[in-house]
Amino acid sequence: MKMILRQCFVCRKRDSVDNLIRLVVEDGKVVRAKRRMGGRGANIHKECMSQLVSPKVRSRAFKGVDWGLVE
């Protein structure tokens, strides 16, 4: 079976989708996506979540959206 790879927008390392969390913009806010959620998305490793405090890192994925509290 073919392994699907995506890139973490924080560390920029490629990894399997099973090891990444998908974030999407829904109603102007960034939320953790369910498996098949449409829209603009970005992938991130769980261990990279702590680096989201930097506005520079956040702007790589989504510009001009409310980050709120991504769980």
Stockholm file with secondary structure:
# STOCKHOLM 1.0

chainA/1-71         MKMILRQCFVCRKRDSVDNLIRLVVEDGKVVRAKRRMGGRGANIHKECMSQLVSPKVRSRAFKGVDWGLVE
#=GR chainA/1-71 SS CCCCEEEBTTTCCEEEGGGEEEEEEETTEEEECCTTCCSSEEEEEGGGGGGGGCHHHHHHHCSSCBCCCCC
#=GC SS_cons        CCCCEEEBTTTCCEEEGGGEEEEEEETTEEEECCTTCCSSEEEEEGGGGGGGGCHHHHHHHCSSCBCCCCC
//
